[in-house]
Amino acid sequence: MTKLVTALKKIGLYKPCKYVYLNVYLSLRGQANKILILKHGNTYHCNICNSNLSKMYPFGINDDFFVQNIVIGGGYRDHVICPVCNSTDRERLVYYFLEKHTSIFSDKCKVLHFAPERNIERKLRKSNNCDYITGDIVPGRADCVVDITNIQFTDETFDYIICNHVMEHITNEELAFSELKRVLKPTGKLILSVPVCLSNPETYEDLTIISPELRLKHFGQEDHVRLYGLDIKIRLEKYGLKIDEYIFDEMEGVELREKYGLIKGDRLYYCSKEV
């Protein structure tokens, strides 16, 4: 019990009453038992913490917008949060791609990661091969404050740039891609993802829509400025990028996608500079 009291003091839950810390102890023990029960099974597998699980937790905004517009990468999803490491479906998708389809963990490389997913960040920081930098427009969220439309690094600096669910927030998309291309090495790769609306043949964008209420109505989120459609690959190619579209279902199979708790139809874009 002494160890428990010490631990509770560190997180501010201890009070000098045996009933208080006894209840907290029972609650913590209950949570631990719950995780053990969840881990006993093989319905799902988390490739980040390597846990086999009987279930995963739901996640996302329960809004008809995402269902009616068939938006991949947004909205409510069942069985997507790992109960052990709290990884999301997006993190597991990105990590799978990095591990299986790039040399980011095996070759010496310099990496810039925008708005870093925390589980991916932990994996890359552990790699002895990565000179790894995180960036975010909001101070305190990453190693550096980085404006994606005005990146402070010199030309041809990075072997890899990871930029997931960022571009739907960026008003000046053309300038952002110009900057991403500039700081990529000639052989560098940009790993990109955004929510994609499968019911829209073309990306929907109206830069006169600036209020959070209207953005929520038109784009599904208060801080989004566009809703990418099925033309996304053609759209990105206009910025001088060579695009390989990676759709997990098509490349790895539905069975593995379900096992990993990933979104049906979820995809990444593996981009390089056109020479």
N, C-alpha and C positions, 0 to 999 in steps of 0.2 A: 504493500500500500504506500510505502514511503516514496517509491519511484513514481507512482501515480500522482501523488501530491506534488512532487517536484515538477512533473510534466504539466499538471494543471496550472501551477503557479506561472509557468513560462507563457502560457496562452491566456492568462487572466481569468481562468474559470474557478480557481480555488478560493473557497471561503472557509473560515474556521468553524465549520459545522459538518459533522460527519454525514448528515443526510444529504447535504448539497453535493459533496464530492462523491458520495456513494451513487446518487442518481446519475451524475455525469459519467461515472465509471461504467454503470450499467448501460447507459446510452452508447458510450464508445464501444463497449463489448458487443452490444447489439449490432452496431454498424460493422464491426469486424466480422461477426458471424454472418451478416448479410452478404458481405463480399465473398466470404468463403463459400457460401451456398451458391452464389452467382458463378464463382470460378469452377464449381464442380459441374462440368458439362463440356460439350464440344460443338454446340450449335453455332457459336461465333468464335472468331479468333481476332485478337488485337495484335497486329504486326509491330506495334510500337513497344508494348511492354511484354509481348510474347505470351499473353494469357489466353487460355481456352475458357470460354464462358458459356453459361446457360442462357444468358440474355444480355442485352445492352439497354441503356436508358433512352427514352425519346428526347427530342430536342427540336427547337425552331419555333418560329411564329406561326400560330394556328390561324391563318387568314386565307379566305377564299381566293384572294388575288393570285396566289402562287399556284393553286390548283386549276383555276379557270384559265390561266395563261400558260400553264405547263412550264413553269420556271424551274430549271435544273439548278440546284445549288442554293435554293432558298425555300422558306416555308417549313412547316412541321414535318418531321420524319420520325418514324418508329425505329427503335433499336440502332442508335447511332453513337451514343456516348459510352465509352468503355468505363465500367464501374471501378476499375483498378487504377488506371492512369488518367482518366477523364479525357482521353483523346477524342477528338471529333472525327466524323467521317472524312472531312476535308483533310485533316492532318494525316490520316491513314492512307488516303489516296496519294497525297503528295509524297509521303515517305516511301510508299511502295514504288512510285515512279522514279524517285531519286535513287533508290537502292537497286532497282532492277534494270533501269534504262539509261542511267548516266554513270559516269566515272567519278562523281563528286566525292565519294568516300574512299576511293582508291588512288586517285591522282592528286598531286599537288595543285591546288587551285585557290583562287581568290573569289570570295562569294559576297554578294550584297543581297540582303533579305529584307524586303519591305514589309512593314506591319507583321512582324514575325509570329508565326504560330509557335506556341511555347514548346510543345513536344518536339517539333522539328528543330527548333533552336537548340534544345538540349542535345539532340543527336549530333548536330553539326558542330557544336562547341566541343564535344568529346572527340571529334575526329582530329588526329594529328596532321592530316593532310590539308585541312581547310584553314585559310586565312579568312576568318568569318567576321562580317560586319553586319549589324542590323540597323535599319533606318525607319523612322516614322516622322510624320509631320508634327505629331504631338510630343512636346518635351517630356522626357522621363519614361517613355515606352520602349526605347531602344537605345543602342549605343550612341547613335547620332541623330540629331534632328535633320531630316532630309526632305526637301521639297522635290517631288518627282518631276516637276516641270523646270527645276533649276538645280540639278544635282551638283554638289560641290567637288566631286572627284574628277580627276583628269581623264583625258581621252584614253580609251582602250585599257581600262584598269581591271575589269572583272572577267573571269572565266564563266561565271554563272550569276544570273540575277533571278531571284525568286520573288514573284509579285502576284499573290493570290488574293482575289476579291478586293482589289484596290482601284482598278481603272473605272469601275462604275461610279466611283466617288469623284473623279477628276474631270473638271470642266474642260480644260484645254488638253484634250486627248492627243492631238497632233504634236504639241510641244512635248508632252510626256514621253511619247514614243521616240521622238527625236533625241531626247536626252538619254533614254535607255539604250538606244543604238550607239550613241556617242561614247558611253562609258563601257560598252561591251568590247572585248577583244575581237579581232577579226574572226576567230574561231569560237567566240563565246556563245552561250546559250541563255535564252530567257525562258523561264518556266512560268507560265501565266495561266490564271483561271479567273473567270467572272461568272456570275449568274447568267444563264442563257435561257431565253424564252423560246421554246420549241414551237409555239403557235404563231410566232411572228417571222415572216420571211425576211424582214429587214429590221435593223436596229431602230428602236424608237428613241428619239432624242428631241427635246425642246428646251433650249437654254433659257427661254423666257420663264420657265417654271422654276421659281426660286423659293417659294414658301414650303416649309416642312410638310404642311397638310396636303398641298397639291403634289409634292414629290411622292408622298406616301400613296396617294391615290393613283398616280400615273406610273410610278416605277417600283412600287412595293416597299419602299423604305424611305424614311424622311431625309436621309443624307445621300441618296442616289441621284445621279443626274442623267442617267440613260438606262435603257433596258435592252441589252444585247439580244439580237435575233439570230436567225440561221445564216445570215450573211457575215458573221463575225470573221470567218477565215478570209474572205475576200476583203473585208474592211481592213484587217491588219496588214494584208499584203500591199495595200495602197500606201502604207508607211515604209515600204522598202524592206519588209521582213519576209523570210521564207518560213512558212508555217506547216508544221506537222501536227495534225489534230489527233489526240490520244483519247479515245473513248474506252473506258475500262471494260465494259461489257463485250465490245468487239475484239479487244486485244487479249483479254485474260479470261473471259467467259462469265456467264451469269452466276454459276455456282460459286466461284471464288468471290465475286462481288457480294453475294449474299452472306457468305462466310465472314467476310471482313466488315460487314455492316455498312457498306457504301451505298450511295444513292444510285438508283437506276438511271442510266444514261449520263452519269457524271463524266466530265471530261477536263483535260488539260490541253494547253497549247504550248508546243515546244518550238521556240522561235530562234532563228538565226538571222544574221545580217545578209542581205543579198550582196553578192560580189559582182 
